[in-house]
Amino acid sequence: MVGLSEGEKHFIRGGIAQDIRTDGRRRLQFRAISVETGVIPQANGSARVRLGATEVIASVKAELGKPSILHPDKGKVSIFVDCSPTAEPMFEGRGSEELSAELSVALQRCLLGGKSGAGAAIDLSSLIVVEGKVCWDLYIDGLVISSDGNLLDALAAAIKSISMILAPVDQIQVVAETVATDNSLAVALSDTGIPKVNVSVSAASDEEPEVDVSDEEFLQFDTSSVPVIITLTKVGRHYIADATSEEESQMSSAVSVSVNRQGHICGLTKRGGAGLDPSVIFDMISVAKHVSQQFMSLLDSEIAAAEAAE
């Protein structure tokens, strides 16, 4: 919890009204961002993002599993966010549980679409190895190391940074060779750091396939459509991008909009008790789409620099 005097609160609100924030930024300007990739060697992909004094890490771990009965043609993705007790005193003990759950749900809505997988930014069908039998389970973990506002945008940027490393080359291809009563299937997903899988499927469709995971060959899947998230925080009559903790303490509400590279809206969440007129929400969405393209260009540059430094 940020403790501010009445004078400090008035100074923050007055600066936003005049389009000069306490750190010198304009209302829709982001803080300096830096990206570091491959920070967790044991993961299939990972990235650290610093956005001002906010710092987060995201990682992806892939495991073979079985598709659900309701969606035999789709893989599975789970997202979980944890807040380190060192990030902020209020996170000690069980103080971070509510925020962790809120961030996890918001990321799921923005990246995974509806329960059926419709509208998902990650193509779940690309995670299938053998329909109805074998799929990839992706576990996306986010960790808040330092908290100074705008955690959701920073976490999404870290996941996006991983997705740039895992950019696609080809869509899934399945090659089958029939020898006597056996089928030999090879699935190629697109440069992800996910091991190549060879599956031997018996002629009897009810039997479990034999799976051989390669230690040397790695395949890809398509995550190029993963969006960035732009949170616009309303303070007084105006709204700002990339709010600090002090600015968030003065907000009446905030709207987070996820936008992909094509400018399409992938999801939207709102927090804060104050209601918003529909016309204001539509205007915030329009502004978020514009800001997202600038932020994505900035993020692309940082990712390219991080990859060159490896």
C-alpha positions, 0 to 999 in steps of 0.5 A: 500500500502506497502512503501519500500525503494530501499534498503528494496526491494533489501533485500527482493528480495535477501533473496528470491533468497538465500532461506532465507526470511526476517522472516527466512522462506524458500521459501515454508514455511508457517507462524505459523497458529492458528485456533479457532472454534465456534466464532460466536454463531448465525452462523451454523458454524464459524472459526477464522484463524491467519496466521502470522499477517493475521487474518480472520473469516469465517462463514456459515449461512443456510436458507431454499429456493427454487432451481433455475429453471435451477438446481432443483436438487441442493441447492445454495451457496453464498460467500461474503468477506468483508475487515474491515477498521481496517485491513489496512488504504487503506480499509477505505471508499470504498477502499476495494471494489475491493479486496473484490470482487476479493477474493469473485470471487476467492473463488467461482471459487475454491469452487463452480466450474462452473455455472452448479455446475460441479467440485464444492468442495461442493456437491450442490445436498446434499443441496436438501430437496425436489427436485424442491421445497425446498433446503438449501441456504448456505451463506458463509461470510468471514471477513478480520480483519488484513491484512499482505498478503496471504488473499485468503489462510487464508480465504480458511483455515477458510472455511476448518476449518468450514468444518472439524466441519461439516464432513460427517457421511452419504450421504443424505437419504430420507425416505417417508411414505405414509398415505392416500394422504400425503407423510412424508419426512425426510431428513438427511444431515450429522452433520453440525449444520443445523436443521433437516427438516420435510416436508409434501408434498401434493399429488398434485405436484404443491402445496408448501410443508409444512416445519417444522424446528426442534429446537433440532435436527441437521443434516449433509451434506458432505463438506469433499472435501473442498480444501485448497488454496495454493498461489505461489507468483513469485518474481524475478525468484523464487516463494514463499508460504504464502507471506507477504504484503511486499513480495507481493509488489515485486511480478510480478505475483501470482498463486493460486491453490486449492487442495483437500485431494486426491491431485486433482486440484479444481481450479486455479486463477492468478493475477498480470500483468506479463505473465507466461510461461506454463511450469512455471505454470505447475511447480507451480501447481506441487509444490502447490500440494506438499505444500498443503498436508503439509499445510493440515496436519498442519491445521488438527492438529490446528483444532483438537486442537481447537475442543479439547479446546471447 
